[in-house]
């Protein structure tokens, strides 16, 4: 690896640490759910709001992050992002009420909403064409490393309950949330040392600074070529509109439609329901709380492995093949998961009635030794017998004692989904968004698509607990699989291929295409 390649890679790694923090924040809540649901007495929709609140604030952060970065610079906004991450982590850990917890998590949402927009955009702007897919995918790699770190951290803290005086049943979730402050502070320090984006510097007329950054990143010869391309494109587009109304203009419609479809599809297939509720999903398969935390670790491991595989192939096979193969895998995996839950039966045996604290011996008499073919019907019967508080406190143990299903098949389905997503929708979406739009509107376009992407993510996270209660597991996962099949059919026809082309070549080829 040459010095210039090493510098570009290290810069991409530094900038994408925001992705690590997003991944950590996204998956750490999956372990927190078990503790806060009974502690704060949360209903399904209230729990969904606590989990999804960062995505809600991220929507609006994404909408303004691009424009703000055009004004202040990508680097300055990333420094602000890192600071907000740290404040969010500390405030979440200390939250005395649900409202404070939601506010703290929404601050984190502002941070990761901006980071998810800015990091791939910045990396695309400093990367040579032949390495851009791999380097932008570093953002996704950091996201999945954050997922894995949180799953391991949650599992460790769960096992440590009772071993020390400071990790208990009532404080474990606070440590789970608060530990995020450590990588947030590291990110805050690192952000000061990354260079400004050379394309942003050119846009601001700071040509000498831009050329200096390009030389540092790519060496003198390649820097001259890149500078000439950027200058030529900026000169040609200097009189064109850069407001939001420029996005649906005739020449932009094709790339905007593609971007919006990919942005919606990435979330509507249920990825953040899987990541944010991983331990809850495994508990629904009847394996118990401890085993659920252990299986969530595998979600993180598979995520990392297949993201690395995608990074190795994205500049060889191209963006479109990875996307289509992954979508088929998502559809198949959700089908397997739905089938596994559909075959489940539930029966509450009488010998378990006295083993759960607070439940009277005859409380579940009406459902004892009765077989239920639907998790939805079984949960409704238990909820009616026990009431909300007792059911929320003992849900995992009740399902573990009652469920008769192939938990291994469900694990295979969930891990298959994670592998397929990590191979396709995860890295490919951000790579393509960073490539498809012309320099003059890239920040605005990614902000708008990020807003839509985050809005869909928020809705999926918000309604997931409600779906499990009212639709059942099998129907919920079947819906995600059907969305993946519809997405495959559409993208097979319209998704362009951008590998190996400069940003300016992509603009010449695809901007102006009929939508």
N, C-alpha and C positions, 0 to 999 in steps of 0.2 A: 504494500500500500504506500503510495506516494505521500509526501508531506501535505500537499493540497487536499488529497482525498481524506487524509486523517483529520485535517482541520474542519473540513465540511461535515464529516461524520460526527466529530465531537460537538460542533455547534448544533447540529440537528438533535443530538442526544440531550444537550443542555436545554434547548428550547422546549423539547417534548417532555421534560420532567413534569410539566403541567398535566400531561396525559397520564403519567403515573399517579398523580394526586387524584385525578378524576376517577381512574380505575379503583384506587383505594377507597375513595369516598363512596363509589357506587356499590362495591361489594361488602364493605364493612357493615353497612346497614342490615345486611342479611342475617348477621349474627346478633345485632342489637334488637331486632324485632321480637325475639323470644322473651326478652326482659322487659321492654317498654310496653308491650301490649297489655300485660296484666298490671304493671306498675301504674300506668296512667289510665287504665280502663278504656282502651281504645276500641271503637267499633271498626268494622271492615273499612269503611270509607275514611275514617279518621286515621287508621293505620296507613291506608293508601296515600293520604295527604302528607303524613310525616315522611314516608318513603319518597314520594314524588315531588315534594316541594322544591328541591334543588333544580329539577328539570323545569319547573314552572318559572323560576327566576332566571334560569339559563336561557329561556326563550327570548326574553327581553335583552339580556346581555348580548346574545348572539346578534340581535337585530341592530345594535348600536356599536358592537365591537369593531366591525370592519371600518365604519366611518370614523370612529374614534382613532383607530390605528392609522388611518390615512392622515389624520390631523396631527397626532402626537408621535406617531412612529410605532412600529410593532414592538420594539424593545421596551419603550416606556410603559406601554399597556401591560406587557407581560410582568413587569416589576410590580405593578399594582395588583395584578392577579395573584401573584405569589403571596403578597401581604394579606389579601382577603382570605386565602386558603388557611393561613395560620390563625387568623382571628376566628374563622368559622370553627376550626377544630377545637380551640380552647373553649369557646362559648358553648359548643355542643356538649362537651364533656361536663360542663358546670351547670347545664340547664336544669332549673328547678321545676319547670312546668312544660307542658306540651307546646305552648305558644312560644316560649323562649327557644325550645329545641327546633321548632319549625323556622323561626327567624334566623337562627344560627346556620341551619342547613341551607336556607335560601341565600345567605351570604356566600356559602360555598358554591351554590349554583351559579351565582354571578361570576365567580372566579372560573369555574370549569366551562361555563358557556363561552366566555371570552377566549379561554385557552384553546378550546376545541376548534374555534374559528381561526385564531391567529397562528398557532403552531404549524399546521399543514401549509398555510398560505406563505408564511415566512420561509419554511424549509424549501418549498417549491421555488421561491424567488432566489435562493442562494445555490440551488442544485443544478449541475449539468444535466442535460436531457437524458443521457444514457444511464444515469444513476437516480433520477428523480423519483421513480416509483418506489425503489428500495428505501431511499432516504425519507420520503414522506411517510412510508410505512413504519419508520422508527417511532412515530407518534403512536400508532396502534400497538406496537410492541411494548411501549412504555405503559399504555393503558392496561394491557393484559398482565404485565408484570405487577402493576398496582392491584389488579384483581387478586392475583396469586398471593401477594404480600398480605393483603387484608384477610384472605381466607386462612392463611397460616397463622396470622396474628390472632384472629378470633379463636381458632382452635387451641392455640397455646394458652390464651387467657381463660378459656373455658376449663381447660385441664388444671389451671393454676388456682381455681376457686377453692378456698379453704386451706391452701398450702401456705398462704401468707395472711397477714392481718389487713392488707390493703387491697386484695382482690377477693371480693365476696359476691354473693348472688345479687346484691343491690348495687355494687360499684363496678362490676365487670364491664357492663355496657359503656360506662363512662370512660374507662381505660381504652376500650375498643375505639371510641370516637376521638379521644384526646391524643392518641399516639400519632395521629396524622400531622400534628403540629411539627414533628421532627423533620420529615421530608419537605414540608412546606417552607420551613426556615432555610433549609439547604437550597431549595429552588430560589428563594428570595435573594440569597447571596450570589448564586451562580448567574442569575439574570442580568446582573450589572456588567458581566464580562463578555456577553455575546455582542457581536457587531450589529450595527443597524443594517436593515435590508438594503442591498445596493439598488434594487428597483425602486424602493421607496425614496431613497436619497436622490435618485435621478428625477423622480416625479417632483421633488421639492427643489430641483435646480442645484443640488449640491453634488455636482458632477465629479469634482476632484475626490471628495470623500468616497463616492460610490466606486470610482475606479480603484482607489486604494483598498477598499474592502474586497473587490473582485480579484485584485492581485494577490492579496493575502489568502483568499480562498482557493484560487485556481491557478495561480502562477501568471506571469506576464503575458505569454502568448494567448492562452485561453481567455484571460481577462479582457484582452483587446477585442476578441471576437464577440464575447458576451456584451461588452459595452456598446459595440457597434449595433448589435441587434436591438438592445434596449433603446438606444437613442433613436434609431430609425422608427421603431414602433411608437415611441412617445411623440415623436415629431408628426407622424402621420395621424395620430389620434388626438392631438392637442386641442383641436377645435370641437371635439365630439362631447356630447353630454355625459356627465358622470353622476347625475342624480338618479334616485330610485326609478324615476319614470323612464330611464334609458333601458332598464332591464327587459320589459316586454316589447321593446321596439322590434321591428320586423327582422332585422339581422340577428337579434339575440334569442329569438323564440325557441329555436331548436335546442340550443345548449341549456336554456333555462328549463324547458320541459324535461330534458334528460336529467338535469340536476335535481329537480323537484321530485321526479319519480324515484330516483335512487335514494334521495333523502327520506321520503316517506317509507319506502320499502324496507330500509334498514331497520326501522323501529316497529313497523306494523307487524312484522314477523315475530315479535315478542322477545327480542334479545334482552331488554332491560327488565322484563318480568323474570327471566331466567337468572340474570346476574344479581338483581337486587333482592330476589326472594329465594335464592338457591337453597338455603337450609330449610326454609318452609316447604319448598317443593319436595325435598327428600323426606322430610317428616311426613308429608302426605302419603308417601309410599309405605309408611308403617315401620320404619327402621329405628325410630326413636331419635331424641335430640342429639345425643353424643355422636352417634353414627352419622347423623345428618351433617354435623360440622366437619367430620372427617371426609365425607364424600364431597363436600363443597371444595375441599383442597384439590381434588381431582379436576374440578372445573377450571381452577386456576392453572394447573399443570398442562392440561390439554389445550387450553387457550394459548399459552405461551408457545408450545411446540408447533401448533398449526399456524400461528402468526409468523413464526420464523420461517416455516415452509413457504408461506405466501410471499414473504419478503424475498426469498431465494428465487421464486418463480415469476414474480410480477413483471420484471423487466425482460424475461425470457419468453414466457407463454403469452404475456399481455394481460390487460385488465379484463377484457370481455370473457375469455375462457374461464378465468378464476371466478368471476361473478356467476356465470351460468352453472358451473360445476357445484359451486357452493350453494346456490339456491335449490338445486335438486337435492342436495344433501340435507338442507334445512327442512324441505318438504317431507322427505322420507323419515327423518329423525322425529319430527313432530307427529307423523303418522304412527310410528312405533310407540312413542310416549302415550299418545291418545289410546292406542289399542291396549297397552299395558294397564292403564287406569280403567278402561271400559270392561276389562275382564275381572276386575276386583270385586270381592264381596266383603261385607262387614258384619260381624256378629260380636255382641258384647257378652262375654261369658260371666256367669254369676260369681265365680270365685274371685274376680277382680274388683268387685264392688266396694270392698272395705279397704282396698289398698291405696286409695287416693284421698288425701287429706281434705276434709270438709264435705265429703260426699256421704250422705246417709246410706245405710245399708239397703233401704228400699227405694232409693231415688231413681234407679234405673230399672226397676222391676218390669215396667211395661215394654222395655226393649231388650231385656235379657234373653239370650238364646234365640233371638229372632234374626234371620239372615236378610241383609239388605243388599240388593244388586247395584245400588248407586251410592257413591260417596255423598252426593248432595242430599239424598233422602236420609241417610244415616246421620249426617251432621245436623239436619233439621230436627230429627227425633231426639238426639242427645241435647241439643240446644234447648228444645222445649222442655225437657225433663230437668235440666240443671240450671238454666238461666245463663245470661251472658258472662257474669263474673267467673263462675266455676268452670264454665266451658273454656273460656280463654285461658285460664290458669292451667288446665289439664288437657288441652286439646292434643298435644303431641303424644302424651301417655295413653289417652283414650284410643287414638288411631292405631298406635303401636299394639295395643292389646286386642284390637278388634279386626284389623285389616288382614285379609287373605289375598295377597297379590304377588305378582312376580316383580319384586323390587329391583332385581338385577336387570330385567328388561327395561324398566323405566330409567335406571342409571345409564344403560347403553343409549337409550333415546336422547336423554339430556346431554350426555357427553358428545354424541354424534351431532347434535345441534350446535354445541359450542365449537366443535372442530370445523364444521361447515361454515359457520359464521366467521370464525377467525381466519379462514382460508379465503373468504370472499367479501361479504358486505362490510366487515370491519375495516380492513385496510383499503380496499378498492374504492369505497365511496369517497374517503378523504383525499385519496390520490387524484381521483377524477375531478372532484370539485376544485382542487388546486390547479388543475390543468385546463379545464374547459373554457374558462372565462378570460377575456382580454384583460390586460394589465390595468386598464383604466377603470374597469368595473369589478375586478376580482373581489375586492374587499366587500363591496356592497352585495354582490351576488351570493357569496358564501354566507354573508350575514343573513340574508333573506332565507336561503335554503336551510341554514342552521336553525333559524327560528321555527320553520315548519317541522324540521326533524325533531327538535326539542319539544315542540307542542305535541307531536304524536307520541314521543317517549313519555311525556308527562301523563297523557291520557292512559296509555297502556299500564304504567305503574299504578296510577290512581285506581283503576277499576279491577286490577288483577285479584285482590282479595275478594271483592264483590263477585267476580266471575267464578272463583272457586266455590263460593258458598251457593250461588244462585244458578250457575250453569253446570258446575261440576268440572273436575279435572279433564276428563276425556274430551268434552266439547270445547273447552278452552284451548287445548293444544291442537285440536283438529282445526280450529279457526286459524291459528297461526300457520299451520301447514298449508291451508288453502290459499292464504295470502301469498305464500312463497311460490306456489304454482302459478298463480295469476301474474306475479312479478316476473317469473321466468319467461312466460309466454310473451310479455310485453318487451322485456329487455332483449330477448332473442332477436327481435325485429329492429329495434331502434338504437341499441347501445353502441356508440362508436368505439374505435380502438385508438389509443393515443400513445402507445409505447414507442420510445425511441425518437420522439419528435420534440423539437423545441417548443416553448410556449407560444412563440410567434408563428411557427408552422401550424400548430393546432388551431390558432385563431384563423389563419388563412384558409384552412381546410373546412372547418365546421361552423364558424360564425357566418351567418347568412344562409345556412341550409334551411329548407322549408320545414316547419314544425309538423 
